[in-house]
Amino acid sequence: MQEPQVAVRAEADGVRVVVCSGEFDLDTTGLLVDACDVRPMPAGLLVVDVRQVTFGDSSFLNALIRLRNTRRLALLGPLPNQLHRMMQMTGALPLFEICDTIEHAG
């Protein structure tokens, strides 16, 4: 298993970027959720960089959907094959804005 890692950085215009790498499952998806709930105020736009996610299970997808339902969210891609397939199979793919650069998000 590739240990999951999450890093947060602020960009211009209230954009918060959360970079995820490694494998995310029920035990580790909380790292993503905690990183996105940083206070004080939520970012104007949350960009989750999933390009280096080697595995994400249904709890990871559920966390992405919950985040999307509570704030403006874009995924920075291209999506890894496994994540893309899961999102496509579950019908979740059209729920997300997927962008190739942070500048194209939002």
C-alpha positions in Angstrom: 0.0 0.0 0.0 1.2 3.5 -0.9 0.7 5.7 2.2 -1.7 8.5 1.5 -0.5 12.0 1.7 -2.4 15.3 1.6 -1.0 18.8 1.2 -2.9 22.1 1.2 -1.9 25.3 -0.3 -3.6 28.6 -1.0 -3.7 30.2 -4.4 -4.8 33.6 -5.5 -8.4 34.7 -5.5 -9.5 32.4 -2.6 -8.6 29.1 -4.3 -7.5 26.3 -2.0 -5.7 23.4 -3.6 -5.6 20.0 -1.8 -3.1 17.7 -3.4 -3.7 14.0 -2.7 -1.3 11.1 -3.4 -1.3 7.4 -2.6 -4.1 5.1 -1.6 -7.3 6.2 0.1 -9.7 3.9 1.7 -12.1 3.9 4.7 -9.3 4.3 7.2 -7.4 7.1 5.4 -10.1 9.2 3.6 -10.4 11.3 6.7 -7.1 12.9 5.7 -8.8 14.5 2.7 -11.8 15.6 4.7 -9.7 17.1 7.5 -7.6 19.0 5.0 -10.6 20.5 3.3 -12.2 21.6 6.6 -9.3 23.9 7.5 -10.6 27.1 9.2 -11.1 30.0 9.2 -13.4 30.3 6.2 -13.7 27.8 3.4 -12.0 28.7 0.2 -14.0 30.3 -2.6 -13.1 27.4 -4.7 -11.7 24.1 -3.6 -9.5 22.2 -6.1 -8.6 18.6 -5.3 -5.6 17.4 -7.2 -6.2 13.7 -7.6 -3.6 13.0 -10.4 -1.3 11.0 -8.0 -4.0 9.0 -6.3 -3.1 5.4 -6.9 -6.3 4.0 -5.4 -9.5 5.4 -4.0 -12.4 3.3 -2.8 -16.0 4.2 -2.4 -15.4 6.1 0.8 -13.0 8.4 -1.1 -15.6 8.9 -3.8 -18.2 9.6 -1.1 -16.0 12.2 0.5 -15.5 13.9 -2.8 -19.3 14.0 -3.4 -19.9 15.3 0.1 -17.3 18.1 -0.4 -18.8 18.9 -3.8 -22.3 19.3 -2.2 -21.0 21.8 0.4 -18.8 24.1 -1.7 -17.5 24.9 -5.1 -15.2 22.1 -6.1 -13.1 21.1 -9.1 -10.9 18.1 -9.6 -7.5 18.6 -11.1 -6.8 15.8 -13.6 -6.4 13.9 -15.6 -8.1 11.4 -13.3 -6.1 8.2 -12.6 -7.6 5.2 -14.5 -9.0 3.4 -11.4 -10.7 6.6 -10.1 -12.1 7.4 -13.5 -13.5 3.9 -13.9 -15.1 4.0 -10.5 -16.7 7.4 -11.1 -17.9 6.3 -14.5 -19.4 3.0 -13.2 -21.2 4.7 -10.3 -22.5 7.6 -12.5 -20.6 10.2 -10.4 -18.4 11.4 -13.2 -20.8 14.1 -14.5 -21.1 15.5 -11.0 -17.6 16.9 -11.1 -15.8 19.7 -13.0 -12.5 18.2 -14.1 -9.8 20.6 -15.2 -6.3 20.2 -16.5 -4.9 23.3 -14.8 -5.8 25.3 -11.7 -6.4 28.3 -14.0 -9.2 26.5 -15.8 -11.0 25.5 -12.6 -14.1 27.3 -11.5 
